[in-house]
């Protein structure tokens, strides 16, 4: 049993849940930082996880959450602004608490001159952690496989056998949160070799959206097609279903980056960090087949 305590923020999110499961499988003690005391928090308690409540923009709550922690995973909701503020609060609290290492979830489009406000904030958030001096590892994943299940995409797949986004001819290797969580946990448990490094994270196979639709369809046993969408139509559709303006600005901007090739590429980082190849799109869809079945309208 590892007596050291590890803090996971975003603990009810996809990468947070996966990281917790892998930390627990290694006999580690985990503290989960969550917003609400709901069924998901209760499920974490049922696994033996210590659950604390708060918001990453609440400096007092963050300071309490990091006390007594050896290592921490920091992830901020893509739907919300003020990432740089949250990074600063977290870095300051980590210094004061003597946290030995941080794994920071960034994104592949992070750069100082990014058009996306969120992507630019990720770049500056990385710099905040670097300047703080706490050993940190930055993760820069390409698009998650979980984006297939987001509100702007899942109903189209489930009810219309359609993938529709402004992806053009861009390519990426979709990566699952499960694979990322395994990598996060392994870095947290052995941070020294990874300190100061930035890892681009990719899934198993680089593909365009026609190939993505084909892989999803093959896993579901029905034909799924990809329909390119204009940036204006995409923005209007996201607005019509109530997506936050911060997210709309971000996702429209990063799809422009996507068309320019910023999300393309592949590597063996997941396998090197975890000893296992990342899952394929087909494997992910089959594991979540129920989500993609026709929904009541």
BALOBA-1460 file (C-alpha; in Angstrom, 3 decimals):
// residues 297
<rec num="1" residu="x" x="0.000" y="0.000" z="0.000"/>
<rec num="2" residu="x" x="1.347" y="3.400" z="-1.026"/>
<rec num="3" residu="x" x="0.837" y="5.754" z="1.952"/>
<rec num="4" residu="x" x="1.339" y="8.884" z="-0.125"/>
<rec num="5" residu="x" x="-1.792" y="10.881" z="-0.950"/>
<rec num="6" residu="x" x="-2.630" y="12.013" z="-4.488"/>
<rec num="7" residu="x" x="-5.079" y="14.764" z="-5.389"/>
<rec num="8" residu="x" x="-7.194" y="14.477" z="-8.533"/>
<rec num="9" residu="x" x="-9.143" y="17.523" z="-9.678"/>
<rec num="10" residu="x" x="-11.932" y="17.064" z="-12.204"/>
<rec num="11" residu="x" x="-12.497" y="13.814" z="-10.378"/>
<rec num="12" residu="x" x="-15.938" y="13.172" z="-11.856"/>
<rec num="13" residu="x" x="-14.744" y="13.982" z="-15.378"/>
<rec num="14" residu="x" x="-13.467" y="11.449" z="-17.875"/>
<rec num="15" residu="x" x="-9.700" y="11.726" z="-17.337"/>
<rec num="16" residu="x" x="-10.096" y="12.264" z="-13.584"/>
<rec num="17" residu="x" x="-12.206" y="9.136" z="-13.110"/>
<rec num="18" residu="x" x="-9.775" y="7.066" z="-15.134"/>
<rec num="19" residu="x" x="-6.730" y="8.402" z="-13.257"/>
<rec num="20" residu="x" x="-8.400" y="7.613" z="-9.921"/>
<rec num="21" residu="x" x="-9.211" y="4.054" z="-10.949"/>
<rec num="22" residu="x" x="-5.614" y="3.437" z="-11.991"/>
<rec num="23" residu="x" x="-4.191" y="5.036" z="-8.848"/>
<rec num="24" residu="x" x="-6.472" y="2.860" z="-6.712"/>
<rec num="25" residu="x" x="-5.446" y="-0.237" z="-8.682"/>
<rec num="26" residu="x" x="-1.867" y="0.495" z="-7.621"/>
<rec num="27" residu="x" x="-2.854" y="0.699" z="-3.944"/>
<rec num="28" residu="x" x="-2.600" y="4.489" z="-3.706"/>
<rec num="29" residu="x" x="-4.600" y="6.818" z="-1.503"/>
<rec num="30" residu="x" x="-6.622" y="9.368" z="-3.451"/>
<rec num="31" residu="x" x="-8.311" y="12.649" z="-2.608"/>
<rec num="32" residu="x" x="-10.899" y="13.779" z="-5.153"/>
<rec num="33" residu="x" x="-11.721" y="17.453" z="-5.682"/>
<rec num="34" residu="x" x="-15.301" y="17.809" z="-6.939"/>
<rec num="35" residu="x" x="-17.983" y="20.486" z="-7.235"/>
<rec num="36" residu="x" x="-21.056" y="18.726" z="-5.877"/>
<rec num="37" residu="x" x="-21.979" y="16.027" z="-3.399"/>
<rec num="38" residu="x" x="-23.936" y="13.937" z="-5.884"/>
<rec num="39" residu="x" x="-24.142" y="10.286" z="-6.941"/>
<rec num="40" residu="x" x="-20.760" y="10.521" z="-8.644"/>
<rec num="41" residu="x" x="-19.144" y="11.770" z="-5.430"/>
<rec num="42" residu="x" x="-20.849" y="8.986" z="-3.511"/>
<rec num="43" residu="x" x="-19.509" y="6.428" z="-6.001"/>
<rec num="44" residu="x" x="-15.989" y="7.729" z="-5.355"/>
<rec num="45" residu="x" x="-16.479" y="7.348" z="-1.617"/>
<rec num="46" residu="x" x="-17.631" y="3.796" z="-2.243"/>
<rec num="47" residu="x" x="-14.226" y="3.089" z="-3.801"/>
<rec num="48" residu="x" x="-12.439" y="4.392" z="-0.707"/>
<rec num="49" residu="x" x="-11.621" y="7.828" z="-2.128"/>
<rec num="50" residu="x" x="-11.522" y="10.876" z="0.148"/>
<rec num="51" residu="x" x="-13.855" y="13.452" z="-1.405"/>
<rec num="52" residu="x" x="-13.507" y="17.207" z="-0.879"/>
<rec num="53" residu="x" x="-15.647" y="19.922" z="-2.406"/>
<rec num="54" residu="x" x="-14.904" y="23.252" z="-4.018"/>
<rec num="55" residu="x" x="-14.110" y="25.188" z="-7.152"/>
<rec num="56" residu="x" x="-10.696" y="25.730" z="-8.718"/>
<rec num="57" residu="x" x="-11.429" y="29.480" z="-8.674"/>
<rec num="58" residu="x" x="-11.934" y="29.356" z="-4.896"/>
<rec num="59" residu="x" x="-8.439" y="29.918" z="-3.508"/>
<rec num="60" residu="x" x="-9.366" y="28.835" z="0.027"/>
<rec num="61" residu="x" x="-10.883" y="25.570" z="-1.200"/>
<rec num="62" residu="x" x="-7.837" y="24.853" z="-3.356"/>
<rec num="63" residu="x" x="-5.448" y="25.451" z="-0.454"/>
<rec num="64" residu="x" x="-7.396" y="23.032" z="1.720"/>
<rec num="65" residu="x" x="-7.503" y="20.421" z="-1.036"/>
<rec num="66" residu="x" x="-3.730" y="20.306" z="-1.547"/>
<rec num="67" residu="x" x="-2.737" y="20.015" z="2.101"/>
<rec num="68" residu="x" x="-0.859" y="16.796" z="2.804"/>
<rec num="69" residu="x" x="-0.732" y="15.860" z="-0.873"/>
<rec num="70" residu="x" x="2.342" y="14.341" z="-2.520"/>
<rec num="71" residu="x" x="1.273" y="14.780" z="-6.144"/>
<rec num="72" residu="x" x="-1.667" y="16.368" z="-7.949"/>
<rec num="73" residu="x" x="-3.480" y="16.237" z="-11.258"/>
<rec num="74" residu="x" x="-4.793" y="19.589" z="-12.495"/>
<rec num="75" residu="x" x="-7.507" y="19.777" z="-15.143"/>
<rec num="76" residu="x" x="-9.819" y="22.706" z="-15.825"/>
<rec num="77" residu="x" x="-13.256" y="22.532" z="-17.519"/>
<rec num="78" residu="x" x="-13.039" y="23.425" z="-21.201"/>
<rec num="79" residu="x" x="-16.478" y="25.019" z="-20.991"/>
<rec num="80" residu="x" x="-15.345" y="27.662" z="-18.492"/>
<rec num="81" residu="x" x="-13.088" y="30.762" z="-18.712"/>
<rec num="82" residu="x" x="-10.464" y="31.908" z="-16.152"/>
<rec num="83" residu="x" x="-8.069" y="28.985" z="-16.605"/>
<rec num="84" residu="x" x="-5.023" y="31.183" z="-15.950"/>
<rec num="85" residu="x" x="-6.527" y="32.365" z="-12.655"/>
<rec num="86" residu="x" x="-7.184" y="28.787" z="-11.597"/>
<rec num="87" residu="x" x="-3.651" y="27.745" z="-12.584"/>
<rec num="88" residu="x" x="-2.178" y="30.553" z="-10.485"/>
<rec num="89" residu="x" x="-4.277" y="29.661" z="-7.434"/>
<rec num="90" residu="x" x="-3.357" y="25.996" z="-7.784"/>
<rec num="91" residu="x" x="0.365" y="26.643" z="-8.304"/>
<rec num="92" residu="x" x="0.525" y="28.980" z="-5.303"/>
<rec num="93" residu="x" x="-1.325" y="26.507" z="-3.087"/>
<rec num="94" residu="x" x="0.957" y="23.674" z="-4.251"/>
<rec num="95" residu="x" x="4.066" y="25.663" z="-3.309"/>
<rec num="96" residu="x" x="2.673" y="26.486" z="0.129"/>
<rec num="97" residu="x" x="1.675" y="22.865" z="0.772"/>
<rec num="98" residu="x" x="4.963" y="21.381" z="-0.421"/>
<rec num="99" residu="x" x="3.396" y="19.360" z="-3.236"/>
<rec num="100" residu="x" x="6.187" y="17.475" z="-4.970"/>
<rec num="101" residu="x" x="4.768" y="17.191" z="-8.487"/>
<rec num="102" residu="x" x="1.892" y="18.229" z="-10.720"/>
<rec num="103" residu="x" x="0.454" y="16.714" z="-13.884"/>
<rec num="104" residu="x" x="-1.195" y="19.483" z="-15.894"/>
<rec num="105" residu="x" x="-3.798" y="18.778" z="-18.571"/>
<rec num="106" residu="x" x="-3.220" y="21.204" z="-21.427"/>
<rec num="107" residu="x" x="-4.132" y="20.728" z="-25.096"/>
<rec num="108" residu="x" x="-2.339" y="20.272" z="-28.378"/>
<rec num="109" residu="x" x="-3.431" y="23.687" z="-29.682"/>
<rec num="110" residu="x" x="-1.882" y="25.568" z="-26.720"/>
<rec num="111" residu="x" x="0.281" y="28.439" z="-27.961"/>
<rec num="112" residu="x" x="0.945" y="32.045" z="-27.027"/>
<rec num="113" residu="x" x="-0.745" y="33.454" z="-30.125"/>
<rec num="114" residu="x" x="-3.681" y="31.020" z="-30.305"/>
<rec num="115" residu="x" x="-6.925" y="32.515" z="-31.602"/>
<rec num="116" residu="x" x="-8.868" y="30.330" z="-29.178"/>
<rec num="117" residu="x" x="-9.004" y="32.069" z="-25.819"/>
<rec num="118" residu="x" x="-8.955" y="28.701" z="-24.058"/>
<rec num="119" residu="x" x="-5.967" y="27.411" z="-26.038"/>
<rec num="120" residu="x" x="-4.033" y="30.605" z="-25.313"/>
<rec num="121" residu="x" x="-4.947" y="30.304" z="-21.638"/>
<rec num="122" residu="x" x="-3.615" y="26.744" z="-21.629"/>
<rec num="123" residu="x" x="-0.271" y="28.026" z="-22.895"/>
<rec num="124" residu="x" x="-0.109" y="30.682" z="-20.186"/>
<rec num="125" residu="x" x="-1.328" y="28.176" z="-17.611"/>
<rec num="126" residu="x" x="1.633" y="25.975" z="-18.516"/>
<rec num="127" residu="x" x="3.954" y="28.933" z="-17.992"/>
<rec num="128" residu="x" x="2.413" y="29.672" z="-14.578"/>
<rec num="129" residu="x" x="3.212" y="26.136" z="-13.438"/>
<rec num="130" residu="x" x="6.699" y="26.342" z="-14.932"/>
<rec num="131" residu="x" x="7.439" y="29.630" z="-13.186"/>
<rec num="132" residu="x" x="6.078" y="28.323" z="-9.878"/>
<rec num="133" residu="x" x="8.929" y="25.830" z="-9.698"/>
<rec num="134" residu="x" x="6.889" y="22.797" z="-8.614"/>
<rec num="135" residu="x" x="7.999" y="19.889" z="-10.837"/>
<rec num="136" residu="x" x="5.338" y="19.651" z="-13.530"/>
<rec num="137" residu="x" x="4.500" y="17.509" z="-16.547"/>
<rec num="138" residu="x" x="2.287" y="19.038" z="-19.232"/>
<rec num="139" residu="x" x="-0.001" y="16.824" z="-21.314"/>
<rec num="140" residu="x" x="-1.144" y="18.074" z="-24.724"/>
<rec num="141" residu="x" x="-3.709" y="15.656" z="-26.164"/>
<rec num="142" residu="x" x="-5.330" y="15.830" z="-29.561"/>
<rec num="143" residu="x" x="-9.133" y="15.530" z="-29.753"/>
<rec num="144" residu="x" x="-10.597" y="13.073" z="-27.237"/>
<rec num="145" residu="x" x="-12.700" y="10.146" z="-28.453"/>
<rec num="146" residu="x" x="-15.223" y="11.382" z="-25.895"/>
<rec num="147" residu="x" x="-16.005" y="14.295" z="-28.219"/>
<rec num="148" residu="x" x="-18.113" y="11.794" z="-30.140"/>
<rec num="149" residu="x" x="-20.434" y="11.751" z="-27.109"/>
<rec num="150" residu="x" x="-20.703" y="15.528" z="-26.640"/>
<rec num="151" residu="x" x="-24.072" y="17.227" z="-27.074"/>
<rec num="152" residu="x" x="-23.195" y="18.741" z="-30.434"/>
<rec num="153" residu="x" x="-22.265" y="15.346" z="-31.914"/>
<rec num="154" residu="x" x="-23.873" y="12.354" z="-30.149"/>
<rec num="155" residu="x" x="-27.512" y="13.033" z="-31.163"/>
<rec num="156" residu="x" x="-26.428" y="13.288" z="-34.799"/>
<rec num="157" residu="x" x="-24.653" y="9.925" z="-34.626"/>
<rec num="158" residu="x" x="-27.385" y="8.206" z="-32.640"/>
<rec num="159" residu="x" x="-30.406" y="9.493" z="-34.555"/>
<rec num="160" residu="x" x="-29.064" y="10.416" z="-37.988"/>
<rec num="161" residu="x" x="-25.958" y="8.237" z="-38.509"/>
<rec num="162" residu="x" x="-24.043" y="11.453" z="-39.053"/>
<rec num="163" residu="x" x="-20.812" y="13.114" z="-37.914"/>
<rec num="164" residu="x" x="-20.962" y="16.819" z="-38.648"/>
<rec num="165" residu="x" x="-18.225" y="19.336" z="-37.769"/>
<rec num="166" residu="x" x="-16.010" y="21.788" z="-39.714"/>
<rec num="167" residu="x" x="-13.065" y="19.395" z="-39.883"/>
<rec num="168" residu="x" x="-12.340" y="19.752" z="-43.598"/>
<rec num="169" residu="x" x="-9.559" y="17.380" z="-44.606"/>
<rec num="170" residu="x" x="-7.781" y="17.650" z="-41.255"/>
<rec num="171" residu="x" x="-6.489" y="14.566" z="-39.492"/>
<rec num="172" residu="x" x="-5.968" y="13.397" z="-35.900"/>
<rec num="173" residu="x" x="-5.492" y="10.218" z="-33.905"/>
<rec num="174" residu="x" x="-8.439" y="10.215" z="-31.463"/>
<rec num="175" residu="x" x="-7.386" y="9.436" z="-27.899"/>
<rec num="176" residu="x" x="-9.544" y="8.077" z="-25.099"/>
<rec num="177" residu="x" x="-9.752" y="9.500" z="-21.596"/>
<rec num="178" residu="x" x="-9.123" y="5.965" z="-20.333"/>
<rec num="179" residu="x" x="-5.687" y="5.876" z="-21.954"/>
<rec num="180" residu="x" x="-4.899" y="9.349" z="-20.681"/>
<rec num="181" residu="x" x="-5.964" y="8.460" z="-17.146"/>
<rec num="182" residu="x" x="-3.600" y="5.514" z="-17.139"/>
<rec num="183" residu="x" x="-0.761" y="7.788" z="-18.255"/>
<rec num="184" residu="x" x="-1.670" y="10.436" z="-15.677"/>
<rec num="185" residu="x" x="-1.621" y="7.906" z="-12.854"/>
<rec num="186" residu="x" x="1.730" y="6.453" z="-13.905"/>
<rec num="187" residu="x" x="3.326" y="9.901" z="-14.089"/>
<rec num="188" residu="x" x="1.914" y="10.836" z="-10.675"/>
<rec num="189" residu="x" x="3.347" y="7.687" z="-9.120"/>
<rec num="190" residu="x" x="6.789" y="8.162" z="-10.693"/>
<rec num="191" residu="x" x="7.089" y="11.870" z="-11.560"/>
<rec num="192" residu="x" x="10.861" y="12.393" z="-11.625"/>
<rec num="193" residu="x" x="11.566" y="11.045" z="-15.165"/>
<rec num="194" residu="x" x="8.777" y="13.231" z="-16.540"/>
<rec num="195" residu="x" x="9.408" y="16.469" z="-14.658"/>
<rec num="196" residu="x" x="9.713" y="19.485" z="-16.947"/>
<rec num="197" residu="x" x="8.484" y="17.565" z="-19.993"/>
<rec num="198" residu="x" x="5.587" y="18.285" z="-22.331"/>
<rec num="199" residu="x" x="3.984" y="15.238" z="-23.919"/>
<rec num="200" residu="x" x="1.778" y="15.423" z="-27.010"/>
<rec num="201" residu="x" x="-0.737" y="12.589" z="-26.646"/>
<rec num="202" residu="x" x="-2.264" y="10.693" z="-29.543"/>
<rec num="203" residu="x" x="-4.463" y="7.660" z="-29.972"/>
<rec num="204" residu="x" x="-3.864" y="4.538" z="-32.009"/>
<rec num="205" residu="x" x="-4.529" y="5.619" z="-35.603"/>
<rec num="206" residu="x" x="-4.394" y="8.999" z="-37.350"/>
<rec num="207" residu="x" x="-7.449" y="9.506" z="-39.557"/>
<rec num="208" residu="x" x="-9.599" y="12.105" z="-41.271"/>
<rec num="209" residu="x" x="-13.292" y="12.435" z="-40.486"/>
<rec num="210" residu="x" x="-14.417" y="10.213" z="-43.359"/>
<rec num="211" residu="x" x="-12.231" y="7.481" z="-41.876"/>
<rec num="212" residu="x" x="-13.489" y="8.310" z="-38.391"/>
<rec num="213" residu="x" x="-17.095" y="7.949" z="-39.520"/>
<rec num="214" residu="x" x="-16.249" y="4.648" z="-41.175"/>
<rec num="215" residu="x" x="-14.616" y="3.325" z="-37.979"/>
<rec num="216" residu="x" x="-17.598" y="4.375" z="-35.854"/>
<rec num="217" residu="x" x="-19.999" y="2.795" z="-38.319"/>
<rec num="218" residu="x" x="-18.068" y="-0.462" z="-38.483"/>
<rec num="219" residu="x" x="-18.150" y="-0.732" z="-34.686"/>
<rec num="220" residu="x" x="-21.896" y="-0.041" z="-34.593"/>
<rec num="221" residu="x" x="-22.750" y="-2.242" z="-37.546"/>
<rec num="222" residu="x" x="-24.348" y="0.555" z="-39.554"/>
<rec num="223" residu="x" x="-23.165" y="3.171" z="-42.020"/>
<rec num="224" residu="x" x="-22.105" y="6.492" z="-40.480"/>
<rec num="225" residu="x" x="-21.219" y="9.345" z="-42.814"/>
<rec num="226" residu="x" x="-19.243" y="12.543" z="-42.314"/>
<rec num="227" residu="x" x="-20.707" y="15.831" z="-43.515"/>
<rec num="228" residu="x" x="-18.409" y="18.877" z="-43.504"/>
<rec num="229" residu="x" x="-19.950" y="21.937" z="-41.869"/>
<rec num="230" residu="x" x="-19.119" y="25.609" z="-42.329"/>
<rec num="231" residu="x" x="-17.691" y="27.504" z="-39.381"/>
<rec num="232" residu="x" x="-20.691" y="29.850" z="-39.330"/>
<rec num="233" residu="x" x="-23.216" y="27.012" z="-39.371"/>
<rec num="234" residu="x" x="-21.287" y="25.170" z="-36.669"/>
<rec num="235" residu="x" x="-21.207" y="28.248" z="-34.453"/>
<rec num="236" residu="x" x="-24.933" y="28.841" z="-34.935"/>
<rec num="237" residu="x" x="-25.741" y="25.211" z="-34.174"/>
<rec num="238" residu="x" x="-23.714" y="25.256" z="-30.955"/>
<rec num="239" residu="x" x="-25.426" y="28.470" z="-29.906"/>
<rec num="240" residu="x" x="-28.855" y="26.983" z="-30.638"/>
<rec num="241" residu="x" x="-28.262" y="24.073" z="-28.252"/>
<rec num="242" residu="x" x="-27.058" y="26.368" z="-25.472"/>
<rec num="243" residu="x" x="-23.309" y="25.822" z="-25.531"/>
<rec num="244" residu="x" x="-21.400" y="28.502" z="-23.551"/>
<rec num="245" residu="x" x="-19.995" y="31.360" z="-25.632"/>
<rec num="246" residu="x" x="-16.499" y="30.697" z="-24.231"/>
<rec num="247" residu="x" x="-16.658" y="27.123" z="-25.545"/>
<rec num="248" residu="x" x="-18.073" y="28.168" z="-28.919"/>
<rec num="249" residu="x" x="-15.248" y="30.671" z="-29.436"/>
<rec num="250" residu="x" x="-12.750" y="27.966" z="-28.501"/>
<rec num="251" residu="x" x="-14.052" y="25.092" z="-30.554"/>
<rec num="252" residu="x" x="-14.603" y="27.136" z="-33.723"/>
<rec num="253" residu="x" x="-11.052" y="28.480" z="-33.448"/>
<rec num="254" residu="x" x="-9.482" y="25.076" z="-32.854"/>
<rec num="255" residu="x" x="-11.309" y="23.560" z="-35.812"/>
<rec num="256" residu="x" x="-9.563" y="26.202" z="-37.917"/>
<rec num="257" residu="x" x="-6.302" y="24.964" z="-36.370"/>
<rec num="258" residu="x" x="-7.459" y="21.425" z="-37.074"/>
<rec num="259" residu="x" x="-7.940" y="22.166" z="-40.759"/>
<rec num="260" residu="x" x="-4.425" y="23.645" z="-40.782"/>
<rec num="261" residu="x" x="-2.959" y="20.390" z="-39.468"/>
<rec num="262" residu="x" x="-2.306" y="21.352" z="-35.820"/>
<rec num="263" residu="x" x="-4.042" y="18.229" z="-34.462"/>
<rec num="264" residu="x" x="-2.373" y="15.770" z="-36.832"/>
<rec num="265" residu="x" x="0.419" y="13.376" z="-35.967"/>
<rec num="266" residu="x" x="1.061" y="10.317" z="-33.875"/>
<rec num="267" residu="x" x="3.610" y="8.930" z="-31.426"/>
<rec num="268" residu="x" x="4.141" y="6.079" z="-28.958"/>
<rec num="269" residu="x" x="3.959" y="8.165" z="-25.760"/>
<rec num="270" residu="x" x="0.910" y="6.375" z="-24.327"/>
<rec num="271" residu="x" x="2.508" y="2.978" z="-24.855"/>
<rec num="272" residu="x" x="5.844" y="4.200" z="-23.432"/>
<rec num="273" residu="x" x="4.169" y="5.646" z="-20.340"/>
<rec num="274" residu="x" x="1.778" y="2.784" z="-19.672"/>
<rec num="275" residu="x" x="3.119" y="-0.326" z="-21.367"/>
<rec num="276" residu="x" x="-0.050" y="-0.663" z="-23.417"/>
<rec num="277" residu="x" x="-1.081" y="0.591" z="-26.834"/>
<rec num="278" residu="x" x="-3.935" y="3.124" z="-26.882"/>
<rec num="279" residu="x" x="-7.388" y="1.864" z="-27.769"/>
<rec num="280" residu="x" x="-8.794" y="2.264" z="-31.253"/>
<rec num="281" residu="x" x="-11.941" y="4.154" z="-32.193"/>
<rec num="282" residu="x" x="-13.671" y="0.838" z="-32.815"/>
<rec num="283" residu="x" x="-12.773" y="-0.454" z="-29.370"/>
<rec num="284" residu="x" x="-14.012" y="2.748" z="-27.739"/>
<rec num="285" residu="x" x="-17.328" y="2.761" z="-29.609"/>
<rec num="286" residu="x" x="-17.961" y="-0.927" z="-28.893"/>
<rec num="287" residu="x" x="-17.274" y="-0.355" z="-25.187"/>
<rec num="288" residu="x" x="-19.823" y="2.496" z="-25.213"/>
<rec num="289" residu="x" x="-22.232" y="1.053" z="-27.765"/>
<rec num="290" residu="x" x="-25.378" y="1.924" z="-25.760"/>
<rec num="291" residu="x" x="-24.593" y="5.641" z="-25.971"/>
<rec num="292" residu="x" x="-24.751" y="5.569" z="-29.758"/>
<rec num="293" residu="x" x="-28.132" y="3.880" z="-30.117"/>
<rec num="294" residu="x" x="-31.104" y="5.949" z="-31.350"/>
<rec num="295" residu="x" x="-32.395" y="8.248" z="-28.625"/>
<rec num="296" residu="x" x="-35.904" y="9.419" z="-27.821"/>
<rec num="297" residu="x" x="-36.586" y="12.849" z="-29.289"/>
